[in-house]
Amino acid sequence: MSAQLTESLARIVGPDHVLLDAQLIEPYVVDWTRRWQGSAIAVVRPGTTDEVAGVVRACLDAGVAMQVQGGNTGLVGGSIPSADGSTVVISTRRLQRMDPVDETAGQVTVGSGVTLGELQRHARAAGWAYGVDLAARDSATIGGTVATNAGGIRVIAYGMTRAQVTGIEAVLPNGEIVEHLAGLAKDNTGYDLAGLLTGAEGTLGIITAVRLRLHRPTSDTSIAFIGVDDYTDAMRLLHGAVAPGHRLLAAEVVDDTGIDLAMAISDLVWPWPNRHRLGLLLEVADGGTGEGFDAAALDSLDVVIGIDRGEQERLWAYRELQSEAFTTHAAGTSGGVAHKMDISVPLAHLADCAEQLRIRMLEYPAVVAFGVFGHLGDGNIHVEISGPAPDDDEVDRRVLSVVSAYGGAVSAEHGIGRAKTAWLSASRSDSEINAMQAIKRAWDPAGLLNPGVLFTGQ
């Protein structure tokens, strides 16, 4: 990087927020799974939208590529720069705007560097709830969840992140600021830029603030953790186990391998008297009485009911420890890192797809452990594999080819990132990809914003 650009960036954000030393840069160029690693000539940490715009203009004038990064909790390399060392990482963590909750509209505006957990606590203190939740809540940033259109455990109740976004502020690749944060319920004044930027993985602009829809909290809840032996049984219970008139808030599934690995890194024990291949976790809003479940449907099944907060947190731990459990297990294998894939399948084909995935993994000698967990209610499952080397693309190909054969999507909620660019065509037609690339060229003709993310060769 030229001394002139370094000086320009230091003037814009202050010298303390331009990182040049390799040791200081390292946390920004390696993802938390340690599977994706890149290189950067600098990390810049703007603290305001105007500073973000200044950084973008300085990099644009110098012809230097930019990589946008939030909490760096992604699983597809989408926030990691390429390995050629020609990129400036723009960290949005210092964008900490947190407006008071708008009680009349049931909305709030926050900066993109605010974590999901911070937003949840802010909304809760005002008597509201935010509709997106996931295990990485205390490290994932709002900007990152919007850029990837994150899903999580409440999708069946509230929808994906896009359903929560009512307005956005962003810096475009030319350094211009677009701000549309009114949060109007009805606004047909042209293109929906918030909808376009949501899920664009930072390829069209740098999100700096978001206006978000909030929800009134549900009543106290009850949880049932049910031992089942196949996905057909799990799908049958998905709605059959919920008593009429009660709202299903979450429907998660964990397999026996994942439960064993979660037990290995915690004080959890096997939850039922008998061994089962799968655990189905259902949470319903029923006032915390347990009456939200159909007693007849659960009769004779192995089931644990959680009503008090402590027991509910313990039951959720079987699910929320999954990613960490496979990461820990993989660290002790020859591969050293876990392959983590996020896919979705039509519910009608989920059972067959899961079985085919199991067969394909058992056939592959490099696989030491293989597990499936995720959001049964919306067909989004996560595949975790330990054993194969980090650059072993064959194991990824085996998973994604099975998913594609069943009409699924190669990414359900994590995005395409760098990891799945070659697989985009498995879920999108040539016409769709051409249209998306045309938008990218129109917004970022120099191709300097998140190059190599979402599209191959861009």
N, C-alpha and C positions, 0 to 999 in steps of 0.2 A: 504494500500500500504506500502510496506517495506521501511524503511529509506534508504536502499541501492538504491532502484529504484528512490526514490525522489531525492537523491543526484545525481544519474546518469542523470536524466532528467534536473536538475538544471544546471549541467555542460554543457549539450548539448545546451540548449536554453537560459540559463541565469535564475537566480532565479526569476526575475520579470515576467517571462513568464511561470511559473508553478503555477497555481492557486489551492490552497487547501482549502481556506475558503469557507464555504457553501454559503455565500451571494454573493461572487464573481463568484462562479460556477453556481448559479441559472439561469442566462440568457442563459446558454449553455445546460441546461437539460430540458427546457420547450420551446415548440415551440410557435410561435407567435399567434396561435389560442388558445393556452392554453388547447387544447384537449389532447395533447401528452406530458407526463411528465416522466422523468426517474431520474436516480441518477448516480453520478460519483465520483470516488475517487480523481480525479484531472482533470484539464484542462491544456493542454500543447499547447503553441502557437509558433511553430517553424517559423523562418523567412527566411530560405533558404531550398533548396532541400536537401542539406547535413544534415541539422538539422532534417528534416523529417525522413531521412533514419536512423539517429542515434536514434531518438525516437522509431521508429519501432523496431530496433534491441534490444534496452533496454527493451521494453515491451515483445518482443518475448522471450528474455532470462529469463524474470521473469514470463512468462506464463500469462501475463495480457492482457485482451481483449482491443481492440481499437475501438473507434467510430469516424469516420471522419465527420467533419462538416465545411460547408462554411458559407453562410449568414443566415442559419437556417430559411429559408423562405418556406421550403417544407410543404406539406399538408398531408403527409401520415406517419409521424413519422420516416422517414428514416434517419434523422440526429440526432435523440434523442437516448441516451443510454437506455439500459434496466433499470428496476427499482431495480435490485439487488445490485447496487452500486459497481460492480466489474470491472468497465470499466474506461479507461482513454480516455477522449475526446481529439482528435487532431484537433485543429482549424487551418484552412488554411488561415485565413484572412490576415495574415502578409506577405503572398507570393505575393508581389506587383510588380513583374517584369512587365515592360511596354516598349517593344522594339519600335524603330521607325517603322512606316509603311514601308513595302517593296513595293515601288512604281512599281517596275518592275513586281513582281509576283502578286501584289494585295493581300498581306497577312500580318499578324502581329502576333507576338508571345507575349503572356501575361501570367502573373502568375495567379494561380488559385484563389487567393484572391482578384483580381481586380473585381469590380462590373460590371454588364452589362452596367449600365449607364456610368461608367468611360470609358469603352471600346468604347461605341458608340460615346462619345464626342472626344475621342482620334482619332478615325477613321474619324470623321466628320471634324476635324481640318486639316486633311491631304487630304481632298477631296474625302473620301471614305465613305461607309456605311457598317455596320454589319447587316447581314440578320435576326438576331433573336431579337425580342422585346417582352416585357411583362410588366405588370403593376408594378411588383416588381423590376423594372430595377435598382433602386438605393440601393437595399439591397441584391438582389440575386447575388451571385458570379459566375464567369465564371467556376470555378471548379465544383460548384454545378449544373450549367446548363448543363455542359458536362456529369457529372456523371448520371444525370437523362434524358439526351437527350431531353432537354426542347423544347417545341414547341413555343407557343405564337401566336401573331396576324399576323405574316408575313409568315406563313408556306405555304400558297397557292402561294406565290410569290417566296420564296427562299428555302423552305424545312425545316426540323427539324434541330436541332443543329448538328446532325451527318453529315449532308450535308455540314456543314461549317468547320469541323475539318480536317485539312490536316497533322497534326503531333501532337505528344504528348510526355510529359515527366512525369514519374510517379515513385513512390516508391512501389515496390512489397511487399507482406506480409513477405518475408524473409529479407527485408531491402535493397535489391539490387535496383539500379536505372536503369531504362530503359529510353533512350532519343533518340527520332526520330523526330526531328523538322525541317528537311530540307524542308518539304512542297512540295515535288516533285509531279508534276501532274501525272506522270507515275512512279510507283515503285512496281514491282511485285517480290520483294525479300522476299518472305515468308509471314507469317501470318500478317494480319492487326491488330496490337495490339491497335492502336488508335481506330479503329472501335469496338474492343471488349471491351475496357475500357469505351467507350462512352455508357451510358445507363446501366452500371453494378452497379450503385448505391453505389460505393465505396466498393464493396465486393471483388474485385480482386486486387485493388491497390489504392494508394492515388495519385490522379492527382496533379501535382505541377506546370505545365506550359502547354500551348496549343498553337499550331500554327493554325491560323484561316483564312479562306478565306473571303475576303472582296468583296464588290460590288460597282460599280459606282452608285452614287445616281440617283434616278429617277428624272424626272422633277417635278415641283410643282404639287400638287394633288388637287382633289376636293372630297368632302364627301357628300353623300346623306344619310340622316336618315329617313327611310320610315316606316310609321305605317302600319302594316299588321295584319290580324286576325287569321292566322294559318300558320303552317310550310309549307303547300303545296304552299301557295302564296309566302312565303319567298324563297322557293327553285326555284320557277318559275322566280323570280326576280333576283336570284343570278347571273345569266349571262344575262338574258333577259333585265335587266336595264342598262347594260353596252354597250355603243356605239361601233360598230365595230372598230377595230384598236387600242383600248385603253386597257392598262394593268390593271387588277384588283389586287390591293395590299392587300386588307383586306376585309373580309366579316364576320361581327359579328352580333350576335343576342342577344337581351335582352328581357325578358318578362315584363309584366306590373307590377308584384309584385316587381321585381328588380328596375324598374324605380321609383316606389313609394318610396322604401327604400333609393335609391340614393338621391331623392329629400329631404328626411327627414334629411340627414346629410350634405346638401349643399344648395347652393342658386339656384339650378336647378329648373325649372318649367316643367309642362307637355308640351312636345315638339310640339304637334299637336292640331288642333282645336277639334278633335274627340278622343274618347277613343278607343284604340286598344290593343289586347292581346300581340302583339309582336312589337319590333322595330328592323328593319334590317338596319345595318350600312355598307355602301359600300364605299371604298376609291379607287379611280382610278388615275393613272398618266395621266394627260391631260393638264399639263401646268398651272393648277389652273384656268381654264376658265369655268368649269362646263359643257363643251361640251363632256366630257367623258361619260355622261349618255344619254340614249335614251329617248328623250322627249316624244315620243309616248307611251313608256312603263310606264312612270311615270304619264302620263296624268290622271287626276281625282283622283290620290292618295294623301294622306296626306304625304308630304315630305318636309324636310328642307335641303337646300343645303348649305354646308359650303365651302367657298373659302379662306377667310382670316384666318390667324393663330389663332386669338382669337376665332372665331366661330368654327373652327375645334377642338380646345382644349375643348371647351364647349360640343360639340357633342360627342367627345371621352370620356368625363367624365361620361356620362350615362353608358358606358360600363366599364370603368376602376375603378369606385367606387363600383362595384358590391360586391367584396369580403369583402371590408371594411364595406359596408352597411349591409350585412347579419351578420357579426361579431358584429357590434354595436347593431343590433336588437336582436340577440341571447343573448347578455349580459343582456338584460332586461327580459328574459324568465326564466322559472324554470330550463331549461337545462344549461343556462349560456354560452354555446359555440355553434358555428355553426358546423354542419356536412357538410363537403365540399368534394364532390366527383367529380372526373375527369374521364370521360368515352368517348368512341367513338363508333359510330354506323354507319353501312353502310348507305350512303346517301339515298338509296332507301327506307330504313325503318325508317328514322329519325322522320318523322311526326307521324307514328304509335307508335314508342317507346316513344316519348315525351308525347303523349296523355295517354299512359298506365302508365307512371311514374306519371302523374298528378292524375290519378284515384287512384293509390296505395297510394299516399301521403294523399289524401283527406280521405281515409279509415282509416288512422292511427291517433288515437286521440291525440297522443303526439305532433304531428306536429302543430306548431303555424303559421309558414310561410314557403313557399316552392317556390323556383324560379329556373329557368333554364336560363343560358346565355352561350355564348362561340363562338366557331369558326365554323360558319355554313359551310364555304367553304370546310373544311376537315372532317366534321362529328364529331368533338370533342366538346362536350358540358359539362358544369360544373353544377352540381346540388348542390344547397345550401339549407340547412334546419335548421330552428331554432325551439326550443321547446324540442326535446328529450334530455335526459341526455347524458353527454359525452360518457359514456360506453354503451349506447343503441345501440347494434349491430343489432337489428331487423330492424331499419330504414335503415341502410346500406345494410342489406340483401335484403330488398325490392327493393332498387334501383339496386343493382348489379345483382340480379336474373332477373330483367326485361331486363337489358342490355344484359346479357348472352343469354336470350331467343331469342333476335333479332340478334344474331351473332356478337355482339359488343365486345369491349375490356374493361376489368374492370379498366384499366389505359391507358390513351391516351398520357399524357405528364408529369405527376407528379411522375410516378414510382409506385412500389409495396410497398416499405418501410416496416414498421411493420404493417400497417393498413390492408393490403390486401393479406398477405401471404397465408391465407386460401383460397383465391379466385384465386390464380395463375392458378390452374388447370381448371378454367372456361374459360381461354383464351389460355392455352397452353396444348398440349398433354402430356401424361406420358413420351413418348420418348423424347420430347423436354426438359421437366423438368429434366429428368435423365441426359441428355447431359449437361445441364447447371450446375447441381450439380457436375458432374464429373470434369468440368473445375474448379469449385470452390475448390474442394478437391485437385486438382493438384496444383493450385496456392497457396492455403492457407490450407495446411494439418492440421494445429493446430486449424483452425477455429476461429482465434482471430480477424479478421478484419470484422467489422460491423456484428457481430453475431446477428441473429434474423431478419436481413433485407433481403428481397426478398424471402428467403426460410424459411419455418416453421421448427423449431427444429435445425437450424444451426447457 
